[in-house]
Amino acid sequence: MDKGLCVNPVWPCAMTGACSVLAGISGLDVLIHGSSGCYYYPRSLLKVPLFCTYLLESEIVFGTTGRLKEVVDGLSSADRPVAVLNTCIPALTGEDLSGALENKNAVLVDAPGFLGNAEEGAKTAYDCLGIKTDSSRNGVNIDGVSLLDLFWRGNLHEAERLLRLMDIPVGVRLAKDRYADLRKGAALHTVSINPSYPSGVGTMLGSFLFTDVKDTCANLAETFPDADIEPVLEEWRRADEQMFYSSDKYLRKYEPPVAAVCAQESYALFAKTMLERYFGAEVPVVLARNRDAAHIPCETDLTKIVREISAACPDLILGSTFEANAYPAASFLGITPPDRSRVSIAARPIAGIEGGIMFLENVLNTLIDAASHTKK
């Protein structure tokens, strides 16, 4: 029987995915109802303030509602709403936690780890938030923001920049906005910077990944007749020419790379398309992290991932540190967490026009560095 020791060894659980959505909302305290281990993992991964009930064995045996009520009461004194994230053990015991939250400004998000992967937890969080659209809200919402995403800050900045160029106002940012503003309602239409984290709020007009920008601009122009999409399209055309020029310069000296891509479906398909378009690259391995991937197979068992990568003998791996360490013969560029190959402080995009340029630039530099080391 060929099974890994863990069900999902390379991708966070549903509770962490829900936390990545809720923790991005300002004016909302996020309380993890579980053990210290359930707290420290998302705390270290997301690097934002979180709270925890730190359940002990005796509380799990005799009931956890008393402990939950005590912590929620303490947080409520700050007069901020609280999102309570249920974890595996309290969920398995079937304990009714509603009594601990009675008459409190709190929302219970029942997204224990066994519910699924991070994307499924994010969907559960959005469902519990119950964000509605409001026809009086102008502009377009920006969707797909998750603190788990290595590029969320840069993506958000780039999406806001492109919308400003088109003179389209931003509705709400899902989920990097004020809780009070989200409760007021979202705009009727939405664009995404990472389609693997859909909120389900508003009518989706497309993504701002470089390969989708032109189609999304056309949809925006149809929806917002006063918008001016030409500055964005002109910028896209210039970037496209620059990337073809730089890639052609590389290909005059080196062969097209063989690549393996392991990431969320949206980023994996984007990376595959970019590599094929500008390098004529062979991409024999394309694996998604999210289980609901529609266009490429999902695989989160590291043993199987390594087997597929090793069989392909790639020159370049686009993925996480898991793949990089498992197949060190290839050069590596991190596009999905965890990426321990570099310090990441700046707001680096992978979406938008600047994100497309940044991605290709990083691929080129990674390949050139690898070729230089080979010569030595």
Residue pairs with C-beta under 8 A, 6 or more apart in sequence:
2 303
2 304
3 301
4 301
4 302
4 303
4 304
8 117
8 300
9 300
9 301
9 302
9 322
10 289
10 300
10 301
10 302
10 305
10 320
10 322
11 117
11 118
11 289
11 300
12 20
12 41
12 42
12 45
12 117
12 118
12 148
13 113
13 114
13 115
13 116
13 117
13 118
13 121
14 111
14 112
14 113
14 114
14 115
14 116
14 117
14 118
14 120
14 121
14 124
15 32
15 34
15 38
15 42
15 85
15 86
15 87
15 88
15 111
15 112
15 113
15 115
15 121
16 41
16 42
16 45
16 46
16 113
16 118
16 121
16 148
17 111
17 117
17 118
17 119
17 120
17 121
17 122
17 125
17 146
17 148
18 85
18 109
18 111
18 121
18 122
18 124
18 125
19 30
19 32
19 42
19 46
19 50
19 85
19 121
19 125
20 42
20 46
20 118
20 121
20 122
20 146
20 147
20 148
21 121
21 122
21 125
21 126
21 146
21 147
21 175
21 197
22 28
22 30
22 83
22 85
22 109
22 125
22 129
22 175
23 30
23 42
23 46
23 48
23 50
23 147
24 48
24 145
24 146
24 147
24 152
24 175
24 176
25 175
25 176
25 177
25 178
25 179
25 182
26 177
26 178
26 179
27 80
27 81
27 178
27 179
27 180
28 80
28 81
28 82
28 83
28 179
29 51
29 75
29 78
29 80
29 81
29 82
29 83
30 50
30 51
30 82
30 83
30 85
31 50
31 51
31 52
31 53
31 71
31 72
31 75
31 82
31 83
31 84
31 85
32 38
32 39
32 42
32 50
32 51
32 52
32 53
32 85
32 87
33 52
33 53
33 55
33 64
33 68
33 84
33 85
33 86
33 87
33 90
33 97
34 52
34 53
34 55
34 85
34 86
34 87
34 88
34 89
34 90
35 54
35 55
35 87
35 89
36 52
36 54
38 52
38 87
38 88
38 113
39 50
39 52
39 54
42 50
43 50
45 148
45 337
45 338
46 147
46 148
48 147
51 71
51 75
52 71
53 64
53 67
53 68
53 71
55 64
55 67
55 89
55 90
59 66
59 67
60 89
60 90
60 93
63 95
64 90
64 93
64 95
64 97
65 95
65 96
65 97
65 99
65 100
66 100
68 84
68 97
68 100
68 101
69 99
69 100
69 101
72 82
72 84
72 100
72 101
72 104
72 106
73 104
75 82
76 82
76 104
76 105
76 106
80 105
81 105
81 106
81 107
81 179
82 104
82 105
82 106
82 107
83 106
83 107
83 109
83 125
83 128
84 97
84 101
84 106
84 107
84 108
84 109
85 109
85 111
86 97
86 108
86 109
86 110
86 111
86 112
87 112
87 113
88 112
88 113
88 114
90 97
90 112
91 110
91 112
91 114
92 112
97 108
98 108
101 108
107 128
107 129
108 128
109 124
109 125
109 128
110 124
110 128
111 120
111 121
111 124
111 125
115 121
115 124
116 291
117 289
117 290
117 291
117 300
118 146
118 148
118 289
118 290
119 196
119 197
119 264
119 290
119 291
119 292
120 291
120 292
122 146
122 197
123 198
123 200
125 175
126 174
126 175
126 199
126 200
126 201
127 200
129 175
129 182
131 172
131 174
131 182
131 183
131 185
131 186
131 199
131 201
132 185
132 186
132 201
133 185
133 186
133 187
133 188
133 201
133 202
134 184
134 185
134 186
134 187
134 188
135 188
136 185
137 171
137 172
137 184
137 185
137 186
137 187
137 188
138 169
138 171
138 187
139 163
139 168
139 169
139 170
139 171
139 187
140 163
140 168
140 169
140 170
140 171
140 187
140 189
140 190
140 191
140 202
140 205
140 220
140 223
140 224
141 170
141 171
141 172
141 173
141 174
141 186
141 187
141 189
141 190
141 191
141 199
141 201
141 202
142 156
142 159
142 160
142 163
142 170
142 171
142 172
142 173
142 174
142 190
142 191
142 192
142 193
143 174
143 190
143 191
143 192
143 193
143 197
143 198
143 199
143 201
143 202
143 204
144 155
144 174
144 192
144 193
144 194
144 195
144 196
144 197
144 198
144 199
144 207
144 266
145 152
145 155
145 156
145 173
145 174
145 175
145 176
145 193
145 194
145 197
146 152
146 175
146 194
146 197
148 337
149 155
149 194
149 197
149 337
150 334
150 335
150 336
150 337
150 339
150 344
150 348
150 350
151 194
151 348
151 349
151 350
151 351
151 355
152 176
152 193
152 194
153 347
153 348
154 346
154 347
154 348
154 349
154 350
154 351
154 354
154 355
154 358
155 193
155 194
155 208
155 349
155 350
155 351
155 352
155 355
156 173
156 176
156 193
156 347
157 347
157 349
158 193
158 208
158 349
158 351
158 352
158 353
158 354
158 355
159 191
159 193
159 208
159 351
159 352
160 170
161 352
161 354
162 208
162 213
162 232
162 352
162 353
163 169
163 170
163 191
165 228
165 231
165 232
165 235
166 217
166 220
166 224
166 227
166 228
166 229
166 231
166 232
167 226
167 227
167 228
168 220
168 224
168 227
171 186
171 187
171 189
171 190
171 202
172 181
172 182
172 186
172 187
174 182
174 186
174 190
174 199
174 201
175 182
175 199
186 201
186 202
187 202
188 202
188 203
189 202
189 203
189 204
189 205
189 223
190 199
190 201
190 202
190 203
190 204
190 205
191 204
191 205
191 206
191 207
191 208
191 216
191 220
192 198
192 204
192 206
192 207
192 208
193 207
193 208
193 209
193 351
193 352
194 207
194 264
194 266
194 267
194 351
195 207
195 209
195 265
195 266
196 264
196 265
196 266
196 267
196 289
196 290
198 204
205 216
205 219
205 220
205 223
206 212
206 215
206 216
206 219
206 220
207 216
207 266
207 351
208 216
208 351
208 352
208 355
209 266
209 267
209 270
209 350
209 351
209 352
209 355
209 356
210 236
210 239
210 270
210 274
210 351
210 352
210 353
210 355
210 356
210 359
211 270
211 273
211 274
211 277
211 356
213 232
213 236
213 352
213 353
213 356
214 233
214 236
217 229
217 232
217 233
218 229
220 227
220 229
221 227
221 229
232 353
235 353
236 353
239 353
239 356
239 357
242 357
243 278
243 356
243 357
243 360
244 278
246 360
246 361
246 364
247 278
247 279
247 360
247 364
250 279
250 364
250 367
250 368
251 279
251 280
254 367
254 371
256 279
256 280
256 281
256 282
257 275
257 279
257 281
257 282
257 314
257 315
257 316
257 367
258 281
258 282
258 283
258 284
258 312
258 313
258 314
258 315
258 316
259 271
259 272
259 275
259 281
259 282
259 283
259 285
259 314
259 315
259 316
259 317
259 318
260 283
260 284
260 285
260 286
260 308
260 309
260 312
260 314
260 316
260 317
260 318
260 319
260 323
260 327
260 330
261 268
261 271
261 272
261 275
261 283
261 285
261 286
261 287
261 317
261 318
261 319
261 335
262 268
262 285
262 286
262 287
262 289
262 299
262 305
262 309
262 317
262 318
262 319
262 320
262 323
262 336
263 271
263 288
263 289
263 318
263 319
263 320
263 335
263 336
264 288
264 289
264 290
264 336
265 288
265 289
265 290
265 293
265 294
265 295
265 296
265 298
267 335
267 336
267 350
268 286
268 287
268 288
268 296
268 318
269 286
269 295
269 296
270 350
270 359
271 318
271 335
271 359
272 283
272 286
274 356
274 359
274 360
274 363
275 281
275 283
275 363
276 283
278 360
279 363
284 312
284 314
285 308
285 309
285 312
285 314
286 296
286 297
287 296
287 297
287 298
287 299
287 305
287 308
288 296
288 297
288 298
288 299
289 298
289 300
289 336
290 298
291 298
291 300
292 298
299 305
299 308
302 322
302 326
305 322
305 323
305 326
306 323
306 326
306 327
309 317
309 323
309 326
309 327
309 330
310 327
313 329
314 327
314 330
315 330
315 331
315 367
315 370
316 330
316 331
316 332
316 333
316 363
316 366
316 367
316 370
317 323
317 324
317 327
317 330
317 331
317 332
317 333
318 332
318 333
318 334
318 335
318 363
319 332
319 334
319 335
319 336
320 334
320 336
320 337
320 338
320 339
321 334
321 338
321 339
321 340
321 341
322 338
323 332
324 330
324 332
324 334
324 341
331 366
331 367
331 369
331 370
332 341
332 366
333 362
333 363
333 366
334 341
334 342
335 350
335 359
348 358
349 355
349 358
350 358
350 359
